[in-house]
Amino acid sequence: MRLSKRKIEYLSAKILNLLQDNARIHITSSVDLTTRAIEDAIYADMRLEEEIDEEVDVLLGQHRGEIEALEMDLGVLRAKIKREVAKKRGFTL
């Protein structure tokens, strides 16, 4: 899933507010550093998901002939393979 910089900033601010509102969580660093850490985590997840998508594309490309011959639904197959690759990498979609 691709998110714009503006959307990531919005989500980071929302997450920061949720953290600040939680009485059991005490942020010990500056708000700017915390926000940046949240944004970095979102970007890292997006990059990993893009890598997974690329791996899925390679796998589908390697078996395109079989997929077409068996008239398999490419969208359903893509989703299944993506879930399996993500699971193998320990990534939650």
C-alpha positions as CSV (number, residue, x, y, z in Angstrom):
1,M,0.0,0.0,0.0
2,R,1.4,3.3,-1.0
3,L,0.9,6.3,1.3
4,S,1.8,9.9,0.6
5,K,4.2,11.8,2.8
6,R,1.2,13.9,4.0
7,K,-0.8,10.8,5.0
8,I,2.2,9.4,6.8
9,E,2.6,12.6,8.8
10,Y,-1.1,12.6,9.6
11,L,-0.9,9.0,10.8
12,S,2.2,9.7,12.8
13,A,0.5,12.6,14.6
14,K,-2.5,10.4,15.4
15,I,-0.3,7.6,16.8
16,L,1.7,10.1,18.8
17,N,-1.6,11.5,20.3
18,L,-2.7,8.0,21.2
19,L,0.6,7.3,22.9
20,Q,0.4,10.6,24.8
21,D,-3.2,9.9,25.9
22,N,-2.3,6.5,27.3
23,A,-1.5,6.9,31.0
24,R,0.7,3.8,31.0
25,I,3.1,5.2,28.4
26,H,5.6,7.9,29.2
27,I,7.5,9.4,26.3
28,T,11.0,10.2,27.5
29,S,12.3,11.7,24.2
30,S,11.2,14.8,22.4
31,V,8.0,14.9,20.5
32,D,9.9,15.5,17.3
33,L,12.1,12.4,17.8
34,T,9.1,10.3,18.6
35,T,7.2,11.5,15.6
36,R,10.2,10.8,13.4
37,A,10.6,7.3,14.8
38,I,6.9,6.6,14.0
39,E,7.3,7.9,10.5
40,D,10.5,5.9,10.0
41,A,8.7,2.7,11.1
42,I,5.8,3.4,8.7
43,Y,8.3,4.0,5.8
44,A,10.2,0.8,6.7
45,D,7.0,-1.3,6.7
46,M,6.1,0.3,3.3
47,R,9.5,-0.6,1.9
48,L,9.2,-4.2,3.1
49,E,5.8,-4.6,1.6
50,E,7.1,-3.3,-1.7
51,E,9.9,-5.9,-1.5
52,I,7.3,-8.6,-0.9
53,D,5.2,-7.3,-3.9
54,E,8.3,-7.5,-6.1
55,E,9.0,-11.1,-4.9
56,V,5.4,-12.0,-5.7
57,D,5.7,-10.5,-9.1
58,V,8.8,-12.6,-9.8
59,L,7.1,-15.8,-8.6
60,L,4.1,-15.1,-10.7
61,G,6.2,-14.3,-13.7
62,Q,8.1,-17.6,-13.4
63,H,4.8,-19.5,-13.5
64,R,2.8,-17.4,-15.8
65,G,2.4,-20.1,-18.4
66,E,1.0,-22.6,-15.8
67,I,-1.3,-19.9,-14.4
68,E,-2.7,-19.1,-17.8
69,A,-3.0,-22.7,-18.8
70,L,-5.0,-23.6,-15.7
71,E,-7.0,-20.3,-16.1
72,M,-6.3,-19.4,-12.4
73,D,-7.5,-16.1,-11.0
74,L,-4.4,-14.0,-10.9
75,G,-5.7,-11.6,-8.3
76,V,-6.6,-14.4,-5.9
77,L,-3.3,-16.2,-6.5
78,R,-1.4,-13.0,-6.0
79,A,-3.1,-12.4,-2.6
80,K,-2.4,-16.0,-1.5
81,I,1.3,-15.8,-2.5
82,K,1.7,-12.4,-0.9
83,R,0.3,-13.7,2.4
84,E,2.7,-16.7,2.3
85,V,5.7,-14.6,1.5
86,A,4.8,-12.1,4.2
87,K,4.3,-14.9,6.7
88,K,7.7,-16.4,5.8
89,R,9.3,-13.0,6.4
90,G,7.4,-12.5,9.7
91,F,5.6,-9.5,8.3
92,T,2.0,-8.8,9.2
93,L,-0.1,-7.4,6.3
